[in-house]
Amino acid sequence: MTTEQRAWPTGRWAWVAALGVVVLFALTVADLEQHYYVESQPLIIGLGLARAVSLALAWFRPRMALITSLAVTALSAAAGGAVSSSEPWPWAVTAVFGYSAVLTIAGARGLSREHLVRWWIAAQLLSLIAYVPGFDFSYTNWASGVVMAVVSAAAAVVGDLLRSRAEARQRLAEQEVISETERGERARLQERARIARELHDVVAHHLSVVVVRADSAPHRLADVPEEVQKEFAEIGEAARASLTEMRRVLRLLRSEERQDLEPQPGLDQLRDLVETAKQAGAVVEFVAEPLDGIDPAVQLTVYRVVQEALSNAVRHAPRSAILVEVRRADAHLQVKVRNSPSATPVATTGGGHGLMGMRERVELVDGAVSAGPTPDGGYLVYVAVPVLEEVTE
Protein backbone atom coordinates (compact mmCIF):
# COMPACT_ATOMS: atom_id res chain seq x y z
CA MET A 1 0.00 0.00 0.00
CA THR A 2 1.54 3.28 -1.07
CA THR A 3 1.85 6.45 0.99
CA GLU A 4 -0.58 8.21 -1.33
CA GLN A 5 -3.21 5.54 -0.61
CA ARG A 6 -2.92 6.02 3.17
CA ALA A 7 -4.41 9.48 3.28
CA TRP A 8 -7.66 11.24 3.87
CA PRO A 9 -9.47 11.95 0.59
CA THR A 10 -9.17 15.41 -0.89
CA GLY A 11 -11.58 17.86 -2.45
CA ARG A 12 -15.29 17.19 -2.17
CA TRP A 13 -14.64 13.59 -1.14
CA ALA A 14 -13.05 14.86 2.06
CA TRP A 15 -16.40 16.39 3.05
CA VAL A 16 -18.25 13.23 2.02
CA ALA A 17 -15.92 11.09 4.16
CA ALA A 18 -16.28 13.42 7.16
CA LEU A 19 -20.06 13.45 6.76
CA GLY A 20 -20.09 9.65 6.65
CA VAL A 21 -18.21 9.47 9.96
CA VAL A 22 -20.63 11.91 11.64
CA VAL A 23 -23.72 10.16 10.25
CA LEU A 24 -22.46 6.72 11.35
CA PHE A 25 -21.91 8.04 14.89
CA ALA A 26 -25.40 9.57 15.07
CA LEU A 27 -27.12 6.50 13.63
CA THR A 28 -25.23 4.12 15.91
CA VAL A 29 -26.22 6.07 19.03
CA ALA A 30 -29.85 6.28 17.89
CA ASP A 31 -29.92 2.59 16.94
CA LEU A 32 -28.54 1.43 20.29
CA GLU A 33 -30.88 3.69 22.26
CA GLN A 34 -34.06 2.63 20.46
CA HIS A 35 -33.59 -1.01 19.53
CA TYR A 36 -31.27 -2.52 22.16
CA TYR A 37 -31.02 -2.86 25.91
CA VAL A 38 -27.95 -0.79 26.69
CA GLU A 39 -28.71 1.02 29.93
CA SER A 40 -25.56 3.19 30.18
CA GLN A 41 -25.78 6.33 28.09
CA PRO A 42 -22.00 6.95 28.23
CA LEU A 43 -21.46 3.39 26.96
CA ILE A 44 -23.81 4.04 24.03
CA ILE A 45 -21.94 7.22 23.16
CA GLY A 46 -18.61 5.42 23.54
CA LEU A 47 -19.68 2.61 21.22
CA GLY A 48 -20.95 5.16 18.70
CA LEU A 49 -17.67 7.05 18.80
CA ALA A 50 -15.67 3.83 18.43
CA ARG A 51 -17.67 2.80 15.38
CA ALA A 52 -17.25 6.25 13.82
CA VAL A 53 -13.51 6.16 14.57
CA SER A 54 -13.23 2.78 12.83
CA LEU A 55 -14.68 4.35 9.68
CA ALA A 56 -12.26 7.27 9.88
CA LEU A 57 -9.33 4.90 10.52
CA ALA A 58 -10.13 2.99 7.33
CA TRP A 59 -8.49 5.77 5.29
CA PHE A 60 -5.21 5.55 7.23
CA ARG A 61 -5.00 2.12 8.94
CA PRO A 62 -7.40 -0.29 7.22
CA ARG A 63 -6.46 -3.33 9.30
CA MET A 64 -6.80 -1.41 12.56
CA ALA A 65 -10.14 -0.08 11.37
CA LEU A 66 -11.44 -3.60 10.68
CA ILE A 67 -10.31 -4.82 14.09
CA THR A 68 -11.97 -1.84 15.78
CA SER A 69 -15.23 -2.35 13.88
CA LEU A 70 -15.42 -6.05 14.83
CA ALA A 71 -14.58 -5.24 18.46
CA VAL A 72 -17.35 -2.64 18.65
CA THR A 73 -19.85 -5.20 17.28
CA ALA A 74 -18.79 -7.76 19.86
CA LEU A 75 -19.00 -5.22 22.72
CA SER A 76 -22.43 -4.01 21.56
CA ALA A 77 -23.74 -7.58 21.51
CA ALA A 78 -22.26 -8.31 24.95
CA ALA A 79 -23.56 -5.08 26.47
CA GLY A 80 -27.22 -5.79 25.73
CA GLY A 81 -29.77 -7.48 23.55
CA ALA A 82 -32.47 -6.56 21.07
CA VAL A 83 -35.79 -5.23 22.36
CA SER A 84 -37.58 -7.83 20.21
CA SER A 85 -36.75 -10.93 18.18
CA SER A 86 -37.44 -9.01 14.98
CA GLU A 87 -34.43 -6.75 15.56
CA PRO A 88 -31.15 -7.86 13.93
CA TRP A 89 -28.69 -9.29 16.48
CA PRO A 90 -25.75 -9.60 16.99
CA TRP A 91 -25.32 -7.48 13.86
CA ALA A 92 -27.26 -4.26 14.23
CA VAL A 93 -28.05 -2.33 11.07
CA THR A 94 -25.33 0.22 11.78
CA ALA A 95 -22.87 -2.61 12.52
CA VAL A 96 -23.59 -4.29 9.17
CA PHE A 97 -23.21 -1.16 7.10
CA GLY A 98 -20.41 0.25 9.25
CA TYR A 99 -18.26 -2.84 8.88
CA SER A 100 -19.11 -3.14 5.17
CA ALA A 101 -18.09 0.49 4.59
CA VAL A 102 -14.77 -0.12 6.34
CA LEU A 103 -14.23 -3.26 4.25
CA THR A 104 -14.91 -1.35 1.02
CA ILE A 105 -12.54 1.49 1.92
CA ALA A 106 -9.86 -0.99 3.01
CA GLY A 107 -10.07 -2.68 -0.39
CA ALA A 108 -9.98 0.64 -2.24
CA ARG A 109 -6.93 1.64 -0.19
CA GLY A 110 -4.97 -1.37 -1.40
CA LEU A 111 -5.88 -4.31 0.83
CA SER A 112 -5.42 -7.42 -1.29
CA ARG A 113 -8.21 -9.76 -2.32
CA GLU A 114 -6.88 -12.48 -0.03
CA HIS A 115 -6.95 -10.15 2.97
CA LEU A 116 -10.47 -8.99 2.15
CA VAL A 117 -11.64 -12.61 2.10
CA ARG A 118 -9.98 -13.25 5.46
CA TRP A 119 -11.68 -10.25 7.07
CA TRP A 120 -15.01 -11.32 5.58
CA ILE A 121 -14.53 -14.79 7.12
CA ALA A 122 -13.60 -13.18 10.47
CA ALA A 123 -16.95 -11.36 10.50
CA GLN A 124 -18.85 -14.56 9.76
CA LEU A 125 -17.03 -16.36 12.58
CA LEU A 126 -18.20 -13.61 14.92
CA SER A 127 -21.76 -14.34 13.79
CA LEU A 128 -21.37 -18.06 14.45
CA ILE A 129 -20.08 -17.50 17.97
CA ALA A 130 -23.41 -15.85 18.85
CA TYR A 131 -25.28 -18.96 17.78
CA VAL A 132 -23.35 -21.60 19.71
CA PRO A 133 -24.92 -23.24 22.80
CA GLY A 134 -24.61 -21.19 25.95
CA PHE A 135 -25.84 -17.92 24.46
CA ASP A 136 -29.31 -16.52 25.02
CA PHE A 137 -31.13 -17.38 21.79
CA SER A 138 -34.07 -15.20 22.69
CA TYR A 139 -32.18 -12.27 21.22
CA THR A 140 -30.77 -14.10 18.24
CA ASN A 141 -31.96 -13.17 14.78
CA TRP A 142 -30.61 -15.62 12.25
CA ALA A 143 -31.51 -13.33 9.39
CA SER A 144 -29.00 -10.73 10.60
CA GLY A 145 -26.17 -13.19 10.05
CA VAL A 146 -27.33 -13.91 6.49
CA VAL A 147 -27.76 -10.22 5.70
CA MET A 148 -24.32 -9.51 7.16
CA ALA A 149 -22.72 -12.26 5.03
CA VAL A 150 -24.32 -10.96 1.81
CA VAL A 151 -23.75 -7.25 2.41
CA SER A 152 -20.15 -7.65 3.59
CA ALA A 153 -19.38 -9.96 0.64
CA ALA A 154 -20.70 -7.29 -1.73
CA ALA A 155 -18.58 -4.70 0.09
CA ALA A 156 -15.46 -6.88 -0.29
CA VAL A 157 -16.14 -7.29 -4.02
CA VAL A 158 -16.61 -3.54 -4.49
CA GLY A 159 -13.42 -2.83 -2.53
CA ASP A 160 -11.47 -5.29 -4.67
CA LEU A 161 -12.84 -3.72 -7.86
CA LEU A 162 -11.88 -0.25 -6.67
CA ARG A 163 -8.37 -1.48 -5.85
CA SER A 164 -8.02 -3.10 -9.28
CA ARG A 165 -9.23 0.11 -10.93
CA ALA A 166 -6.73 2.21 -8.99
CA GLU A 167 -3.89 -0.16 -9.89
CA ALA A 168 -4.89 -0.05 -13.57
CA ARG A 169 -4.90 3.74 -13.50
CA GLN A 170 -1.49 3.76 -11.83
CA ARG A 171 -0.06 1.38 -14.45
CA LEU A 172 -1.53 3.57 -17.19
CA ALA A 173 0.07 6.66 -15.65
CA GLU A 174 3.42 4.86 -15.41
CA GLN A 175 3.11 3.79 -19.04
CA GLU A 176 2.41 7.38 -20.06
CA VAL A 177 5.55 8.50 -18.22
CA ILE A 178 7.57 5.79 -19.98
CA SER A 179 6.10 6.83 -23.34
CA GLU A 180 6.95 10.47 -22.65
CA THR A 181 10.50 9.47 -21.73
CA GLU A 182 10.81 7.46 -24.93
CA ARG A 183 9.52 10.40 -26.98
CA GLY A 184 12.09 12.65 -25.33
CA GLU A 185 14.85 10.14 -26.01
CA ARG A 186 13.77 9.85 -29.64
CA ALA A 187 13.78 13.64 -29.99
CA ARG A 188 17.24 13.77 -28.43
CA LEU A 189 18.59 11.18 -30.86
CA GLN A 190 17.04 13.04 -33.78
CA GLU A 191 18.69 16.26 -32.63
CA ARG A 192 22.03 14.50 -32.30
CA ALA A 193 21.64 13.15 -35.83
CA ARG A 194 20.83 16.64 -37.09
CA ILE A 195 23.93 18.08 -35.40
CA ALA A 196 26.02 15.27 -36.85
CA ARG A 197 24.73 16.07 -40.34
CA GLU A 198 25.54 19.76 -39.90
CA LEU A 199 29.04 18.99 -38.67
CA HIS A 200 29.63 16.58 -41.53
CA ASP A 201 28.23 18.84 -44.24
CA VAL A 202 29.86 22.08 -43.06
CA VAL A 203 32.87 21.62 -40.78
CA ALA A 204 34.15 18.33 -42.18
CA HIS A 205 33.76 19.61 -45.71
CA HIS A 206 35.82 22.73 -45.03
CA LEU A 207 38.50 20.74 -43.21
CA SER A 208 38.75 18.41 -46.19
CA VAL A 209 39.24 21.44 -48.44
CA VAL A 210 42.02 22.69 -46.14
CA VAL A 211 43.77 19.31 -46.36
CA VAL A 212 43.54 19.23 -50.15
CA ARG A 213 44.77 22.80 -50.57
CA ALA A 214 47.61 22.37 -48.07
CA ASP A 215 48.79 19.16 -49.78
CA SER A 216 48.52 20.57 -53.29
CA ALA A 217 49.91 24.05 -52.58
CA PRO A 218 53.59 23.13 -53.14
CA HIS A 219 52.64 21.66 -56.54
CA ARG A 220 50.29 24.47 -57.56
CA LEU A 221 52.56 27.34 -56.58
CA ALA A 222 55.89 28.00 -58.24
CA ASP A 223 59.15 28.36 -56.36
CA VAL A 224 57.74 27.52 -52.91
CA PRO A 225 60.57 27.67 -50.31
CA GLU A 226 61.28 24.54 -48.33
CA GLU A 227 60.17 26.19 -45.07
CA VAL A 228 56.83 27.08 -46.63
CA GLN A 229 56.40 23.54 -47.97
CA LYS A 230 57.04 22.24 -44.44
CA GLU A 231 54.47 24.69 -43.07
CA PHE A 232 51.90 23.51 -45.62
CA ALA A 233 52.62 19.89 -44.66
CA GLU A 234 52.09 20.66 -40.97
CA ILE A 235 48.83 22.47 -41.76
CA GLY A 236 47.67 19.43 -43.70
CA GLU A 237 48.57 17.09 -40.82
CA ALA A 238 46.75 19.29 -38.32
CA ALA A 239 43.67 19.39 -40.55
CA ARG A 240 43.77 15.61 -40.96
CA ALA A 241 44.00 15.16 -37.18
CA SER A 242 41.00 17.48 -36.80
CA LEU A 243 39.09 15.41 -39.34
CA THR A 244 39.87 12.26 -37.36
CA GLU A 245 38.55 13.90 -34.20
CA MET A 246 35.50 15.11 -36.11
CA ARG A 247 34.71 11.60 -37.39
CA ARG A 248 34.96 10.27 -33.82
CA VAL A 249 32.50 12.91 -32.65
CA LEU A 250 30.14 12.13 -35.54
CA ARG A 251 30.14 8.42 -34.71
CA LEU A 252 29.39 9.19 -31.05
CA LEU A 253 26.55 11.52 -32.02
CA ARG A 254 24.98 8.95 -34.32
CA SER A 255 25.35 6.12 -31.81
CA GLU A 256 22.43 5.38 -29.46
CA GLU A 257 24.75 3.93 -26.85
CA ARG A 258 27.84 5.30 -25.23
CA GLN A 259 30.87 3.79 -26.92
CA ASP A 260 34.57 4.34 -26.57
CA LEU A 261 35.32 3.89 -30.25
CA GLU A 262 38.93 4.98 -29.97
CA PRO A 263 41.30 5.69 -27.09
CA GLN A 264 40.66 9.20 -25.77
CA PRO A 265 43.61 11.56 -25.34
CA GLY A 266 44.97 11.94 -21.83
CA LEU A 267 47.91 13.28 -19.87
CA ASP A 268 50.41 11.31 -21.97
CA GLN A 269 49.36 13.25 -25.06
CA LEU A 270 49.85 16.70 -23.48
CA ARG A 271 53.47 16.90 -24.59
CA ASP A 272 52.44 16.15 -28.20
CA LEU A 273 49.81 18.88 -27.91
CA VAL A 274 52.42 21.36 -26.73
CA GLU A 275 54.77 20.36 -29.56
CA THR A 276 51.98 20.99 -32.07
CA ALA A 277 51.52 24.49 -30.64
CA LYS A 278 55.27 25.10 -30.90
CA GLN A 279 55.24 24.06 -34.55
CA ALA A 280 52.53 26.66 -35.11
CA GLY A 281 54.97 29.33 -33.84
CA ALA A 282 53.97 29.52 -30.17
CA VAL A 283 56.57 29.83 -27.43
CA VAL A 284 55.45 27.23 -24.91
CA GLU A 285 57.06 25.94 -21.74
CA PHE A 286 55.57 22.71 -20.43
CA VAL A 287 56.00 21.67 -16.79
CA ALA A 288 54.37 18.44 -15.57
CA GLU A 289 55.23 15.97 -12.88
CA PRO A 290 54.79 12.22 -13.45
CA LEU A 291 51.16 11.32 -12.87
CA ASP A 292 49.91 7.74 -12.79
CA GLY A 293 46.58 6.14 -11.99
CA ILE A 294 44.43 9.14 -12.88
CA ASP A 295 40.88 8.42 -13.98
CA PRO A 296 40.51 8.58 -17.81
CA ALA A 297 37.64 11.10 -17.52
CA VAL A 298 39.88 13.48 -15.56
CA GLN A 299 42.74 12.96 -18.03
CA LEU A 300 40.48 13.77 -20.99
CA THR A 301 39.16 16.87 -19.21
CA VAL A 302 42.67 18.16 -18.52
CA TYR A 303 43.70 17.50 -22.11
CA ARG A 304 40.73 19.43 -23.50
CA VAL A 305 41.32 22.31 -21.07
CA VAL A 306 44.95 22.67 -22.11
CA GLN A 307 43.97 22.32 -25.77
CA GLU A 308 41.40 25.12 -25.51
CA ALA A 309 43.64 27.38 -23.42
CA LEU A 310 46.56 26.98 -25.85
CA SER A 311 44.27 27.67 -28.79
CA ASN A 312 43.01 30.86 -27.16
CA ALA A 313 46.51 32.02 -26.27
CA VAL A 314 47.81 31.43 -29.81
CA ARG A 315 44.77 33.13 -31.34
CA HIS A 316 44.46 36.18 -29.09
CA ALA A 317 48.07 36.71 -27.97
CA PRO A 318 50.31 35.59 -30.83
CA ARG A 319 54.02 35.18 -30.09
CA SER A 320 53.44 35.50 -26.36
CA ALA A 321 55.23 33.24 -23.91
CA ILE A 322 52.95 30.48 -22.67
CA LEU A 323 53.49 28.39 -19.54
CA VAL A 324 51.58 25.13 -19.08
CA GLU A 325 51.75 23.52 -15.64
CA VAL A 326 50.11 20.28 -14.56
CA ARG A 327 50.66 19.27 -10.95
CA ARG A 328 49.03 17.17 -8.29
CA ALA A 329 48.31 18.87 -4.98
CA ASP A 330 46.72 16.74 -2.27
CA ALA A 331 43.46 15.38 -3.71
CA HIS A 332 43.34 17.73 -6.71
CA LEU A 333 44.95 17.94 -10.09
CA GLN A 334 45.90 21.56 -10.78
CA VAL A 335 46.25 22.91 -14.31
CA LYS A 336 47.60 26.38 -15.13
CA VAL A 337 47.92 27.85 -18.59
CA ARG A 338 49.39 31.38 -18.43
CA ASN A 339 50.42 33.57 -21.32
CA SER A 340 52.37 36.81 -21.15
CA PRO A 341 51.14 40.03 -22.79
CA SER A 342 51.35 40.01 -26.56
CA ALA A 343 53.20 42.69 -28.46
CA THR A 344 50.51 42.52 -31.15
CA PRO A 345 47.26 41.67 -29.34
CA VAL A 346 44.36 40.49 -31.47
CA ALA A 347 40.82 41.73 -30.82
CA THR A 348 38.49 39.09 -29.44
CA THR A 349 35.93 38.05 -32.01
CA GLY A 350 34.57 34.85 -30.43
CA GLY A 351 31.47 34.55 -28.34
CA GLY A 352 33.13 32.94 -25.32
CA HIS A 353 31.87 29.47 -26.23
CA GLY A 354 35.30 27.94 -25.65
CA LEU A 355 35.43 29.01 -22.01
CA MET A 356 31.79 28.03 -21.56
CA GLY A 357 32.47 24.56 -22.90
CA MET A 358 35.58 24.33 -20.71
CA ARG A 359 33.54 25.15 -17.58
CA GLU A 360 30.86 22.63 -18.49
CA ARG A 361 33.42 19.90 -19.10
CA VAL A 362 35.24 20.58 -15.81
CA GLU A 363 31.99 20.67 -13.84
CA LEU A 364 31.21 17.15 -15.08
CA VAL A 365 34.17 15.88 -13.03
CA ASP A 366 33.34 18.14 -10.05
CA GLY A 367 36.14 20.56 -10.82
CA ALA A 368 36.40 24.36 -10.77
CA VAL A 369 37.63 26.85 -13.37
CA SER A 370 38.87 30.42 -13.08
CA ALA A 371 39.98 32.44 -16.07
CA GLY A 372 40.92 36.08 -16.40
CA PRO A 373 43.64 38.65 -17.08
CA THR A 374 46.78 38.79 -14.94
CA PRO A 375 48.19 42.01 -13.40
CA ASP A 376 50.93 42.19 -16.03
CA GLY A 377 48.42 42.15 -18.88
CA GLY A 378 48.59 38.47 -19.67
CA TYR A 379 45.92 35.83 -19.18
CA LEU A 380 45.59 32.86 -16.82
CA VAL A 381 43.39 29.79 -16.95
CA TYR A 382 43.38 27.81 -13.72
CA VAL A 383 41.58 24.50 -13.21
CA ALA A 384 41.40 22.28 -10.12
CA VAL A 385 39.92 18.83 -10.56
CA PRO A 386 39.43 16.23 -7.80
CA VAL A 387 41.66 13.27 -8.49
CA LEU A 388 39.70 10.09 -9.19
CA GLU A 389 41.85 7.02 -9.16
CA GLU A 390 41.60 4.94 -12.30
CA VAL A 391 39.62 1.75 -11.74
CA THR A 392 41.48 -1.28 -13.01
CA GLU A 393 39.82 -4.62 -13.61
Residue pairs with C-beta under 8 A, 6 or more apart in sequence:
1 62
1 109
1 110
1 111
2 110
5 109
5 110
5 166
6 59
6 60
6 61
6 109
7 59
7 60
8 14
8 17
8 59
8 60
9 16
9 17
9 59
17 56
17 59
20 55
20 101
21 52
21 55
21 56
22 52
24 51
24 52
24 55
24 94
24 97
24 98
24 101
25 48
25 49
25 51
25 52
26 48
27 93
27 94
28 47
28 48
28 51
28 52
28 92
28 94
28 98
29 44
29 45
29 48
31 92
31 93
31 94
32 38
32 44
32 47
32 48
32 76
32 80
32 92
33 44
34 83
35 82
35 83
35 87
35 92
36 76
36 80
36 81
36 82
36 83
36 87
36 89
36 92
37 80
37 81
37 82
37 83
38 44
38 47
38 76
38 79
38 80
39 80
40 79
43 79
47 72
47 75
47 76
47 79
50 68
50 71
50 72
50 75
51 69
51 72
51 94
51 95
51 98
53 68
54 65
54 66
54 68
54 69
54 72
54 98
54 102
55 65
55 69
55 98
55 101
55 102
55 105
56 65
57 64
57 65
57 68
57 102
58 65
58 66
58 101
58 102
58 105
58 106
58 109
59 105
59 109
62 102
62 105
62 106
62 109
62 110
62 111
63 106
63 111
63 115
65 102
65 105
65 106
66 99
66 102
66 103
66 106
66 119
66 122
69 95
69 98
69 99
69 102
70 99
70 122
70 123
70 126
72 95
72 98
73 90
73 91
73 92
73 95
73 99
73 126
74 90
74 126
76 90
76 92
76 95
77 89
77 90
77 130
81 89
81 136
81 138
81 139
82 88
82 89
82 139
82 141
85 138
85 139
85 140
85 141
86 141
87 141
88 96
88 141
88 143
88 144
88 147
89 130
89 139
89 140
89 141
89 144
90 126
90 127
90 130
90 140
90 144
91 127
91 144
91 145
91 147
91 148
92 144
95 148
96 144
96 147
96 148
96 151
96 152
97 151
99 123
99 148
99 152
99 155
100 151
100 152
100 154
100 155
101 155
103 116
103 119
103 120
103 152
103 155
103 156
103 159
104 155
104 156
104 158
104 159
104 162
105 159
106 115
106 116
106 119
106 159
107 116
107 155
107 156
107 158
107 159
107 160
107 161
107 162
107 163
108 159
108 162
108 163
108 166
109 163
110 163
110 166
111 119
111 159
111 163
112 163
113 160
113 163
116 156
116 159
116 160
117 156
119 156
120 152
120 153
120 156
123 148
123 149
123 152
124 145
124 148
124 149
124 152
127 144
127 145
127 148
127 149
128 145
129 135
130 140
130 145
131 137
131 140
131 142
131 145
189 256
192 253
192 254
193 253
193 254
195 253
196 249
196 250
196 253
196 254
199 246
199 249
199 250
199 253
200 246
200 250
203 246
204 243
204 246
204 247
204 250
207 239
207 242
207 243
207 246
208 243
210 235
210 236
210 239
211 236
211 239
211 240
211 243
214 232
214 233
214 235
214 236
214 239
215 232
215 233
215 236
217 224
217 232
218 224
218 228
218 229
218 232
224 232
234 279
234 280
238 276
238 280
248 261
248 262
251 259
251 261
252 258
252 259
252 261
264 296
264 299
264 300
264 303
265 273
265 299
265 300
265 303
266 294
266 296
266 299
266 300
266 302
266 303
267 288
267 291
267 294
267 299
267 302
267 303
267 326
269 303
270 286
270 288
270 302
270 303
270 306
270 324
270 326
271 286
271 288
273 303
273 306
273 307
273 310
274 284
274 286
274 306
274 310
274 324
277 284
277 310
277 314
277 322
278 284
280 314
281 314
281 318
281 319
282 310
282 313
282 314
282 319
282 322
283 319
283 320
283 321
283 322
284 310
284 322
284 323
284 324
285 321
285 322
285 323
285 324
286 324
287 323
287 324
287 325
287 326
287 327
288 324
288 325
288 326
288 327
289 326
289 327
289 328
291 326
291 328
291 333
293 389
293 390
294 333
294 387
294 388
294 389
294 390
295 365
295 387
295 388
295 389
295 390
295 391
296 390
297 364
297 365
297 388
298 333
298 365
298 385
298 386
298 387
298 388
301 361
301 362
301 364
301 365
301 367
301 385
302 326
302 333
302 335
302 383
302 385
304 358
304 361
305 335
305 337
305 358
305 361
305 362
305 369
305 381
305 383
306 324
306 326
306 335
306 337
308 354
308 355
308 357
308 358
309 324
309 337
309 358
309 381
310 322
310 324
310 337
311 354
312 354
312 355
312 379
312 381
313 320
313 322
313 337
313 339
313 379
314 322
315 346
316 342
316 345
316 346
316 348
316 379
317 339
317 340
317 341
317 342
317 345
317 346
317 378
317 379
318 342
318 344
318 346
319 342
319 343
319 344
320 339
320 340
320 341
320 342
320 343
320 378
321 339
321 340
322 337
322 338
322 339
322 340
323 336
323 337
323 338
323 339
324 335
324 336
324 337
325 334
325 335
325 336
325 337
325 338
326 333
326 334
326 335
327 333
327 334
328 334
328 387
331 386
331 387
332 384
332 385
332 386
332 387
333 384
333 385
333 386
333 387
334 382
334 383
334 384
335 381
335 382
335 383
335 384
335 385
336 380
336 381
336 382
336 383
337 380
337 381
338 374
338 378
338 379
338 380
338 381
339 378
339 379
340 376
340 377
340 378
341 376
341 377
341 378
355 369
355 371
358 369
358 371
358 381
358 383
359 369
362 368
362 369
362 383
362 385
365 385
365 386
365 388
366 385
366 386
367 383
367 384
367 385
367 386
368 383
368 384
369 381
369 382
369 383
370 380
370 381
370 382
370 383
371 379
371 380
371 381
371 382
372 379
372 380
373 379
373 380
374 380
